[in-house]
């Protein structure tokens, strides 16, 4: 069985980033000066921030793929990969 664990620190960082990107001011500050803002919230220094806009969407390709599940044609795994790659780049309403 495959299990993914997330540390408390990762969850807290995710919650902080989630709150930041929902606020117009903090999102703009994060996009404009990502290195400084990420350092302030304790994120790894080797992170790269890519911000989607109405005209540009980034597709994230997972670093590691389970070759056995791909070879087996595991549909649920393909769905997991698709969700991981697309993240939240699909909009019901176009952002400003």
Secondary structure as GFF3:
##gff-version 3
##sequence-region A 1 96
A	DSSP	alpha_helix	8	22	.	.	.	ID=ss1
A	DSSP	alpha_helix	24	32	.	.	.	ID=ss2
A	DSSP	alpha_helix	34	40	.	.	.	ID=ss3
A	DSSP	alpha_helix	67	71	.	.	.	ID=ss4
A	DSSP	alpha_helix	75	86	.	.	.	ID=ss5
###
